[in-house]
Amino acid sequence: MAFHSGDLVGVQDTRGAQLAIVEAVQGSKLRLHLGFDAKSVVLPQRQIQLLSPLPACGDPPARLGASPWHLSAEALQAARPGRRAWAAAWLLLQEADEAVNLAEFSELVSSSAGDPSSAAAQRAACWLELVGSQLWFRWRQEEITARSLQELRPLRRERRRRQLEAEREQSWQALLRRRQPVDAEALPPEQRQRLEQLQQLAAGRIEPDQLDPALRQSLSALHVGSDRGDLRHLLVELGQWDRHRLLSLAGTTWSSGFKPELLAETQRLLAMVDLEQPGDATRLDLSGQHCVTIDDDDTRDIDDGLALERRRDGSLRIWIHVADPGRLIAADSALDLEARRRGSSLYLAVGNLPMFPEALSNGPFSLRQGHRSAAWSFWVELDEAGDIGAYSIQRSWVKPTYRLSYSDADELIDLAPPEDPDLADLDRLLERRRQWRLARGALLMDLPEGRIRSHQGELQLEITEPSPSRQMVAEAMILAGAVAARFGMEHGLALPYRSQLPADLPAAAELQALPDGAVRFAAIKRCLSRGLMGTQPAAHFSLGLPAYVQATSPIRRYGDLVVQRQIAAILDGSAPLSTEQLQELLEQFDTAGREGIGISREDQRHWQQVWFETHRGGQWSAQFLRWLRPQDRLGLVRIEELALDLAAECPSGSAPGALLLLRVKQVDSLRDQLRLVCALN
């Protein structure tokens, strides 16, 4: 096939079929004026089909619209064969069972009437149709043949399938472009599956290369990447992602609530509350004792209460009463195993996820005002120095007289009314105990603590102050833990002991040179090692104790319930868990507890980001505590107004105690991003 300048040709490449005019022949290649914009390109001759040679009397045109071709989009549209002409040509070629060339085919479906430009338009229009999406004819080696009906049927089915796919893809892309909430249940199954895949990718459960290729292609067409933050923003706009979703919570035992069979077991236990249970016959009846519980206003699962006994000899005895969920929860029962899987209750910004069903934890397990409740009671007598002089642990019945908030308790401690001096006297006794621990190296680093809460969609900054009553209650709980640890050591009992290795603290002169409070505490905390848990007693450095166990929150911590069961075994004369058995059990609930701590930290980090999103234009006074990564200018600062310690970019050379001005540089809670920056104040 010979080509000459000015010839009308067709070009097929990855962009489809286009018309062109030959500009020049360059060996095996042609220089062309491609398309209606006459773009100059060079292509191999094998990609080019001659449609109409330039008439001998014509000058080579530079554009399709020039003489002699006079081609335009309108002219091509007018020259397109009609459906009837197309069908008639198919019948003729079917009957003749022969092949024709392009010129012959063009004459079959149209009439050029001898006009070269009309003939060229008709050939061009026919060629574009033949190499396009039509099914009726086969174009091969410049010859056209009609396909048989047997060939057409599957081709039509395939075309219909592709059309439906294209329509579905268009619908899907339109859904993403709108970025408006959708009802997933009302979507076609394929789109629901795609949304589920996007949610899995956004949650980090699958990697981008695991996406369905068609889904990846549709995202690319919309310029939506596989960045998880981008996808979360998209899914939030589609109403398919909770912007406050905790990724670490998904799939855990806390995320699914309590199964129906566990709730049924809860109802069975509730019906047994007033029936006598094992151990009840030996309980000491302290229901007439003046006992108080002290908790936050919104606390419903009350683990502990306090009382003061004035002995006839003038001595004072501290009573610490602890809830006894083990009265109803048998070891290895369904609810016990569920509590073990959880390890602890979770306290999140939007509410609590309890270790036991609320009907139990807020009901008969809780030490409620005016209700007779089963408890484990610790009594302790302190010597003049504050050491444990005598103690006992036993099952009991208690009936709290008052439920106090911390502010109520602070007032009673401060005023010490003659008609109710117990709290003030308890505070003095427990202060003696605190001083005893301080003399043995205990570290007291109480500061206000800020926490973000979300109540019915409203953000709240909750600051907990280290008030006298909070310090008193904390000291009482530490005392109960020390008593339980001493009981364990005296009886050779395996317990989940908490310990901490000694720390090499900065020299006293170095600490005294630092501002008191947060700055000095930060220098100390930097030196402390992580707390340990084991079945053998060991010293706890920062508490200043030779041994310690957590024993006062059995409704909220599974390990505390295990402590009660081990003590009960000794008192009842039965066999407690051996060291090996307890170690196996400890590993289970300690792992669950650490998982819960991780979830709580992620939850608070997220809500801090949300809080700063709503206050992104604010500025706060901050105090530099210490460097975290000095090479990146990343330091730890304290915002006293918010009672928060946070990482922030700080000026080079910042010294502990330096006053800075903090602002938000970047925050995006869906991307888990918060960048704070400080300048010299």
C-alpha positions in Angstrom: 0.0 0.0 0.0 1.6 3.3 -1.1 0.9 6.5 0.7 1.3 10.0 -0.6 1.1 13.5 0.8 -2.5 14.6 1.2 -4.0 11.1 1.5 -6.9 10.7 3.9 -6.0 7.9 6.4 -7.3 6.3 9.6 -5.1 5.8 12.6 -5.7 3.3 15.4 -3.8 3.5 18.7 -4.5 3.2 22.4 -6.6 6.4 22.3 -9.0 4.9 19.7 -9.6 5.5 16.0 -8.8 8.9 14.5 -8.6 10.5 11.0 -5.5 12.1 9.7 -3.9 13.5 6.5 -0.5 12.4 5.3 2.0 15.2 5.5 5.1 13.3 4.3 6.5 9.8 3.8 9.6 9.0 5.9 10.7 5.5 5.0 8.5 3.1 7.0 6.9 5.9 8.9 4.5 8.7 8.0 4.3 12.2 9.3 0.7 13.1 9.8 -1.7 15.9 10.5 -3.7 14.1 13.2 -7.3 14.9 14.0 -9.2 18.1 13.5 -6.6 20.0 15.4 -4.0 18.8 12.8 -1.4 17.8 15.4 1.8 16.7 13.8 2.9 13.2 14.7 5.1 10.5 13.2 3.7 6.9 13.2 4.7 3.5 11.7 2.8 2.7 8.4 1.5 -0.5 10.0 -0.8 1.5 12.2 -2.3 3.5 9.3 -5.2 2.6 7.0 -5.6 4.4 3.6 -9.2 5.6 3.3 -9.1 7.9 0.3 -6.0 8.8 -1.9 -5.6 12.5 -2.8 -7.2 13.1 -6.2 -4.5 13.7 -8.9 -5.6 17.3 -9.5 -5.6 18.3 -5.8 -3.0 20.0 -3.7 -2.1 18.3 -0.4 -4.2 19.8 2.4 -2.9 20.5 5.9 -6.2 20.0 7.7 -9.1 17.6 7.5 -11.5 20.5 6.8 -9.5 21.8 3.8 -10.2 20.9 0.2 -10.6 18.3 -1.1 -11.8 16.5 2.0 -13.9 19.2 3.7 -14.3 17.0 6.7 -15.9 18.1 10.0 -17.6 16.4 12.9 -20.9 17.5 11.4 -20.0 16.0 8.0 -19.0 12.7 9.5 -22.2 12.5 11.5 -24.3 13.2 8.4 -22.4 10.5 6.5 -22.9 7.8 9.1 -24.8 4.8 7.7 -28.3 4.4 9.0 -29.5 1.3 10.8 -31.5 0.1 7.8 -28.6 0.6 5.4 -26.3 -1.2 7.8 -28.8 -4.1 8.2 -29.3 -4.3 4.4 -25.5 -4.5 3.8 -25.2 -7.3 6.4 -28.0 -9.3 4.7 -26.3 -8.8 1.3 -22.9 -9.9 2.5 -24.5 -12.8 4.4 -26.2 -14.1 1.3 -23.2 -13.5 -1.0 -20.8 -15.0 1.6 -18.0 -12.9 0.2 -15.6 -10.1 1.4 -15.6 -6.5 0.1 -13.1 -3.6 0.6 -13.9 -0.3 2.2 -14.8 1.5 -1.0 -17.3 -1.3 -2.0 -18.7 -1.4 1.5 -19.2 2.4 1.5 -21.2 2.1 -1.8 -23.4 -0.6 -0.2 -24.5 1.5 2.7 -24.5 5.0 1.1 -24.5 6.9 -2.3 -21.6 9.3 -2.9 -23.1 10.6 -6.1 -19.6 11.2 -7.6 -18.7 13.9 -5.1 -15.1 13.1 -3.9 -15.6 15.0 -0.5 -18.9 13.1 0.1 -17.3 9.8 -0.8 -14.4 10.5 1.5 -16.8 11.4 4.4 -18.7 8.2 3.8 -15.6 6.1 3.7 -14.3 7.8 6.8 -17.6 7.4 8.6 -17.8 3.7 7.6 -14.2 3.0 8.7 -14.8 4.7 12.1 -17.9 2.5 12.6 -16.2 -0.7 11.4 -13.2 -0.3 13.8 -15.5 0.9 16.6 -17.9 -1.0 18.7 -20.1 -2.5 16.0 -20.6 -6.2 16.0 -22.2 -6.9 12.6 -19.0 -7.0 10.4 -15.5 -8.2 10.7 -12.6 -6.0 9.5 -9.6 -8.1 8.7 -6.7 -7.3 6.3 -8.6 -4.5 4.7 -11.5 -6.8 4.0 -15.0 -6.7 5.4 -17.2 -9.8 6.0 -20.5 -10.2 7.7 -20.6 -12.2 10.9 -23.0 -15.1 11.2 -25.9 -15.0 13.7 -24.1 -17.7 15.7 -21.2 -15.4 16.1 -23.3 -12.3 16.8 -25.3 -13.8 19.7 -22.4 -14.2 22.2 -20.9 -10.9 21.1 -24.2 -9.2 21.8 -24.4 -10.8 25.2 -20.8 -9.7 26.0 -21.6 -6.2 24.8 -24.6 -6.1 27.0 -22.6 -7.3 29.9 -20.0 -4.6 29.3 -22.7 -1.9 29.1 -24.1 -3.0 32.4 -20.7 -2.9 33.9 -20.1 0.5 32.5 -23.4 1.7 33.9 -22.7 0.2 37.3 -19.2 1.9 37.3 -20.8 5.2 36.3 -23.3 4.9 39.2 -20.5 4.0 41.6 -18.3 6.9 40.6 -21.3 9.3 40.7 -21.9 8.0 44.3 -18.3 8.8 45.3 -18.3 12.2 43.5 -21.5 13.4 45.4 -19.8 12.7 48.8 -23.2 12.7 50.4 -24.5 10.2 53.0 -25.9 7.0 51.4 -28.0 4.1 52.7 -25.7 1.2 52.3 -28.5 -1.3 52.6 -30.3 0.3 49.6 -27.2 0.0 47.4 -26.6 -2.9 44.9 -24.6 -5.8 46.5 -21.5 -4.9 44.4 -21.4 -1.3 45.8 -22.0 -2.6 49.3 -19.0 -4.9 48.9 -16.9 -2.0 47.6 -17.8 0.1 50.6 -16.9 -2.7 52.9 -13.5 -3.1 51.2 -12.9 0.7 51.6 -13.8 0.4 55.2 -11.4 -2.5 55.7 -8.6 -0.5 54.0 -9.4 2.6 56.0 -9.2 0.5 59.2 -5.9 -1.0 58.2 -7.3 -4.6 58.0 -6.2 -5.0 54.4 -3.4 -3.4 52.3 -4.0 -1.3 49.1 -2.8 -4.1 46.8 -5.5 -6.3 48.3 -8.3 -4.1 46.9 -10.3 -5.4 44.0 -8.5 -4.2 40.8 -11.7 -2.7 39.4 -12.2 -0.7 42.7 -8.6 0.4 42.6 -9.1 1.6 39.0 -12.3 3.5 39.8 -10.6 5.3 42.8 -7.7 6.3 40.5 -10.2 7.6 37.9 -11.6 9.9 40.6 -8.1 10.9 41.9 -8.9 9.2 45.2 -5.7 7.6 46.6 -5.4 4.7 48.9 -4.2 6.9 51.8 -6.2 5.8 54.8 -6.8 9.3 56.0 -8.2 10.3 52.6 -10.5 7.2 52.6 -11.8 8.0 56.1 -12.7 11.5 55.1 -14.5 10.1 52.1 -16.3 7.5 54.1 -17.4 10.0 56.7 -18.9 12.1 54.0 -20.7 9.0 52.7 -22.0 8.3 56.2 -20.1 5.0 56.2 -17.5 5.8 58.9 -17.9 6.9 62.5 -15.4 9.8 62.7 -14.8 8.8 66.4 -14.3 5.1 65.6 -11.5 3.5 67.6 -9.5 1.1 65.4 -7.9 -0.7 68.4 -11.4 -1.4 69.8 -12.7 -3.1 66.7 -12.9 -6.8 66.9 -12.1 -7.0 70.6 -14.5 -8.5 73.2 -15.5 -5.0 74.4 -16.7 -4.0 70.9 -19.5 -6.6 70.8 -21.1 -6.0 74.2 -22.3 -9.0 76.2 -23.8 -11.9 74.3 -27.4 -13.0 75.0 -26.4 -16.1 76.9 -24.3 -13.9 79.2 -27.2 -11.5 79.8 -29.4 -14.5 80.5 -26.8 -15.7 83.1 -26.8 -12.2 84.6 -30.6 -12.5 85.2 -30.1 -15.9 86.8 -27.5 -14.4 89.2 -29.7 -11.4 90.0 -32.4 -13.8 91.1 -29.9 -15.4 93.6 -28.8 -12.2 95.3 -30.9 -12.8 98.4 -30.2 -16.5 98.6 -27.5 -17.7 100.9 -24.2 -18.4 99.1 -21.0 -20.3 100.1 -19.1 -18.2 102.7 -22.1 -16.1 103.8 -22.4 -17.9 107.1 -19.0 -16.7 108.2 -19.5 -13.0 107.1 -19.0 -10.4 109.8 -22.1 -8.2 109.9 -20.9 -4.6 109.7 -24.1 -3.3 108.3 -24.5 -1.0 111.4 -21.1 0.6 110.9 -20.9 4.2 109.8 -19.4 3.6 106.4 -19.0 6.0 103.5 -18.2 5.7 99.8 -16.4 8.5 98.0 -16.4 8.6 94.2 -17.0 10.9 91.3 -20.6 12.0 90.8 -21.2 9.8 87.7 -19.7 6.6 89.2 -22.1 3.8 89.4 -19.9 0.8 90.0 -18.6 1.5 93.5 -15.8 -0.8 94.5 -14.8 0.5 97.9 -15.9 2.2 101.1 -14.2 3.6 104.3 -15.0 3.5 107.9 -13.3 4.4 111.2 -13.7 2.3 114.3 -13.0 4.0 117.7 -11.8 1.3 120.0 -12.6 1.2 123.8 -8.9 1.6 124.5 -8.9 4.8 122.5 -7.1 3.3 119.5 -8.4 3.9 116.0 -9.0 1.2 113.4 -9.2 1.9 109.7 -11.8 -0.2 107.8 -11.5 -0.6 104.0 -14.5 -2.4 102.5 -14.2 -3.8 99.0 -17.0 -5.2 96.9 -17.3 -9.0 96.6 -18.4 -9.9 93.0 -17.0 -13.4 93.7 -20.0 -14.2 95.9 -22.0 -14.7 92.7 -19.4 -15.1 90.0 -17.9 -18.6 90.2 -14.4 -19.1 88.9 -14.3 -20.4 85.3 -18.1 -19.6 84.9 -19.2 -18.0 81.6 -19.2 -14.5 83.1 -15.9 -15.1 84.8 -14.3 -16.1 81.5 -15.7 -13.1 79.8 -14.3 -10.8 82.6 -10.9 -12.6 82.2 -11.0 -11.9 78.4 -11.6 -8.2 79.1 -9.2 -8.0 82.0 -10.7 -4.7 83.2 -13.4 -2.2 82.5 -12.7 0.5 79.9 -13.3 4.1 80.7 -13.7 6.0 77.4 -14.6 9.6 76.5 -18.1 8.6 75.5 -18.8 6.3 78.3 -17.7 3.1 80.1 -17.4 -0.5 78.9 -17.7 -2.6 82.0 -16.0 -5.8 82.8 -19.3 -7.3 84.1 -22.8 -6.5 82.8 -24.0 -3.2 84.3 -27.0 -4.9 85.9 -24.4 -6.6 88.2 -21.6 -4.1 88.3 -24.0 -1.2 89.1 -26.4 -3.4 91.1 -25.6 -6.0 93.7 -21.8 -5.9 93.2 -21.7 -2.1 93.9 -21.5 -0.8 97.5 -24.6 1.4 97.2 -25.8 3.7 99.9 -28.5 2.1 102.1 -28.1 -1.3 100.5 -26.8 -4.4 102.4 -23.9 -5.6 100.3 -21.4 -8.4 100.4 -17.8 -7.3 100.8 -14.3 -8.2 101.8 -13.3 -6.0 104.7 -9.7 -5.0 105.7 -9.1 -3.6 109.1 -5.8 -2.0 109.9 -4.2 -0.5 113.0 -1.2 1.8 112.3 1.6 2.2 114.8 2.9 5.6 115.7 5.2 5.7 112.7 2.5 4.7 110.3 3.5 1.1 109.7 1.0 -1.7 109.8 0.7 -2.7 113.4 -2.2 -5.2 113.1 -4.6 -6.2 110.4 -7.2 -8.7 109.4 -9.1 -9.6 106.2 -12.5 -11.2 106.3 -15.8 -11.5 104.5 -18.5 -9.1 105.6 -21.8 -7.5 105.1 -21.7 -3.7 104.9 -24.4 -1.0 104.4 -22.9 2.3 103.3 -24.4 5.2 105.3 -23.5 7.9 102.8 -22.4 8.2 99.3 -20.1 11.3 99.0 -18.6 13.1 96.1 -15.0 14.2 96.4 -16.1 17.8 97.0 -18.4 16.6 99.8 -15.6 14.7 101.4 -13.2 17.6 101.1 -15.7 19.8 103.0 -16.0 17.2 105.8 -12.2 16.8 106.0 -11.7 20.6 106.1 -14.5 21.4 108.6 -14.2 18.3 110.8 -17.7 18.9 112.3 -17.9 17.6 115.9 -21.0 15.4 115.0 -19.1 13.7 112.2 -15.3 13.8 112.7 -14.6 10.4 111.1 -13.3 11.6 107.7 -11.0 14.2 109.3 -9.6 11.5 111.6 -9.2 9.1 108.7 -7.4 11.7 106.8 -4.9 12.3 109.6 -4.3 8.5 110.0 -3.7 8.0 106.3 -1.5 11.1 106.2 0.7 9.4 108.8 0.8 6.3 106.6 1.7 8.5 103.6 4.6 10.0 105.5 5.8 6.5 106.5 6.0 5.6 102.8 7.7 8.8 101.9 10.4 8.0 104.5 11.0 4.8 102.6 11.4 6.5 99.2 7.9 6.7 97.9 7.3 9.3 95.3 4.3 11.6 95.4 3.8 13.4 92.1 0.2 14.5 92.2 -0.9 17.1 89.6 -4.2 18.1 88.1 -5.1 15.8 85.3 -7.1 16.9 82.2 -9.3 14.5 80.4 -11.5 15.1 77.4 -15.1 13.7 77.7 -17.8 13.6 75.1 -21.3 13.8 76.6 -24.2 13.6 74.1 -21.9 15.0 71.4 -20.7 17.9 73.5 -16.9 18.1 74.2 -16.0 18.7 77.9 -12.6 19.2 79.4 -12.7 17.5 82.8 -9.8 18.4 85.2 -9.3 16.2 88.2 -7.6 18.1 91.1 -5.5 16.2 93.7 -7.8 17.2 96.6 -7.4 16.0 100.2 -10.2 13.4 99.8 -8.7 12.0 96.6 -5.3 11.7 98.3 -6.9 10.1 101.3 -8.9 7.5 99.3 -5.8 6.7 97.2 -3.7 6.2 100.3 -6.4 3.9 101.7 -6.4 1.8 98.6 -2.6 1.5 98.6 -2.8 0.5 102.3 -5.3 -2.3 101.5 -3.0 -3.5 98.7 0.0 -3.5 101.1 -2.1 -5.6 103.6 -3.1 -8.1 101.0 0.5 -8.4 99.9 1.6 -9.0 103.6 -1.1 -11.6 103.9 0.2 -13.3 100.8 3.8 -13.3 102.1 2.8 -14.6 105.5 0.9 -17.5 104.0 3.3 -18.2 101.1 0.5 -17.4 98.7 0.9 -16.8 95.0 -0.7 -13.4 94.1 -0.5 -11.1 91.2 2.1 -8.9 92.9 2.9 -5.5 91.4 6.5 -4.3 91.6 8.9 -1.7 90.2 12.7 -1.8 90.0 14.7 0.8 91.8 15.5 3.9 89.8 18.7 5.9 89.6 17.1 9.4 90.2 18.9 12.7 89.5 20.9 14.1 92.4 18.9 16.0 95.0 20.7 19.2 94.1 19.9 18.7 90.4 16.2 18.2 91.3 16.1 21.2 93.6 17.4 23.3 90.8 14.3 22.5 88.8 11.0 24.3 89.3 8.8 22.3 91.7 5.8 20.5 90.2 5.5 19.3 86.6 9.1 20.1 85.6 10.6 18.3 88.5 8.2 15.4 88.2 9.1 15.0 84.5 12.7 14.6 85.4 11.9 11.9 87.9 9.4 10.0 85.7 12.0 9.9 83.0 14.1 7.7 85.3 11.4 5.3 86.4 11.1 1.8 85.0 7.9 0.2 83.9 5.8 -1.6 86.5 6.0 -5.4 86.6 3.6 -8.1 87.6 4.6 -11.5 88.9 3.5 -14.3 91.3 6.3 -13.6 93.8 6.5 -10.5 96.1 9.0 -7.8 95.2 9.5 -4.2 96.2 7.7 -1.4 94.5 10.1 1.6 94.2 7.7 4.5 93.6 5.2 3.3 96.3 7.9 2.8 98.9 6.6 -0.7 99.7 8.3 -4.1 100.2 5.4 -5.7 98.4 2.1 -4.7 96.9 -1.0 -6.0 95.1 -4.0 -4.2 93.6 -6.9 -5.5 95.6 -9.7 -2.8 95.8 -11.4 -2.8 92.4 -12.7 -6.3 91.7 -15.6 -5.0 89.8 -13.3 -3.2 87.4 -10.0 -5.2 87.4 -10.0 -9.0 87.0 -6.7 -9.3 88.9 -8.3 -7.9 92.0 -11.0 -10.6 91.9 -8.2 -13.2 91.6 -6.6 -11.7 94.8 -9.9 -12.2 96.7 -10.2 -15.8 95.5 -6.7 -16.6 96.6 -7.2 -15.1 100.1 -10.6 -16.9 100.3 -8.9 -20.2 99.6 -6.6 -19.7 102.6 -9.4 -18.6 104.9 -11.7 -21.5 103.9 -8.9 -24.1 104.1 -9.1 -25.0 100.4 -6.3 -25.2 97.9 -5.4 -21.8 96.3 -3.9 -21.7 92.8 -0.3 -22.7 92.6 2.4 -20.4 91.4 2.3 -22.1 88.0 -1.5 -22.0 87.7 -1.6 -18.4 88.7 1.2 -17.5 86.3 -0.8 -19.0 83.4 -3.9 -17.1 84.5 -2.0 -13.9 85.1 -0.6 -13.9 81.5 -4.2 -14.0 80.2 -5.7 -11.1 82.2 -2.5 -9.0 82.1 -2.4 -9.2 78.3 -6.1 -8.2 78.2 -5.5 -5.4 80.7 -2.6 -4.0 78.6 -4.8 -4.1 75.5 -7.4 -2.1 77.4 -4.8 0.4 78.4 -3.8 0.8 74.8 -7.4 1.3 73.7 -7.9 3.9 76.5 -4.8 5.8 75.4 -5.9 5.8 71.7 -9.3 7.0 72.8 -7.9 9.9 74.8 -5.4 10.8 72.1 -8.3 10.9 69.5 -10.5 13.1 71.6 -7.6 15.5 72.3 -7.2 15.8 68.5 -11.0 16.5 68.2 -10.7 19.1 71.0 -7.9 20.9 69.2 -9.8 20.7 65.9 -12.5 22.7 67.6 -9.9 25.1 69.1 -7.4 25.2 66.3 -7.2 29.0 66.4 -6.4 29.1 70.1 -3.1 29.8 71.9 -2.1 28.6 75.3 0.7 29.3 77.8 2.9 26.2 78.2 5.8 25.2 80.3 8.7 23.2 78.8 9.3 20.0 80.7 12.0 18.1 78.8 13.2 17.0 75.4 11.7 13.9 73.7 13.7 14.1 70.4 15.9 17.2 70.5 17.2 16.4 66.9 13.6 17.0 65.7 13.0 19.8 68.2 10.3 17.7 69.8 9.7 18.3 73.5 7.2 17.6 76.2 5.3 20.6 77.5 2.6 21.1 80.1 -0.5 23.3 79.4 -1.6 24.1 82.9 -4.9 25.6 81.8 -5.8 22.2 80.3 -3.8 20.1 82.8 -2.3 18.2 79.9 1.3 17.1 79.1 1.7 17.0 75.3 4.4 16.7 72.7 5.2 19.8 70.7 7.8 21.4 68.5 9.8 23.7 70.7 12.4 26.4 70.1 16.0 25.1 70.1 17.7 25.5 73.4 14.5 25.4 75.5 15.4 24.7 79.1 13.1 22.9 81.7 10.7 25.4 83.1 10.9 27.8 80.1 7.6 29.5 79.4 6.3 29.1 75.8 3.3 30.0 73.8 1.6 27.0 72.1 -0.6 26.9 69.1 -2.0 24.2 66.7 0.1 23.7 63.6 -1.8 20.8 62.1 -4.6 18.6 63.4 -6.7 15.9 61.7 -8.4 13.4 63.9 -9.3 11.1 61.0 -5.6 10.8 60.2 -4.5 10.6 63.8 -2.5 13.7 63.4 -1.8 16.5 65.9 1.2 18.8 65.6 1.6 21.5 68.1 4.2 24.2 67.9 5.6 26.4 70.6 7.3 29.8 70.5 9.0 31.8 73.2 6.5 33.6 75.3 
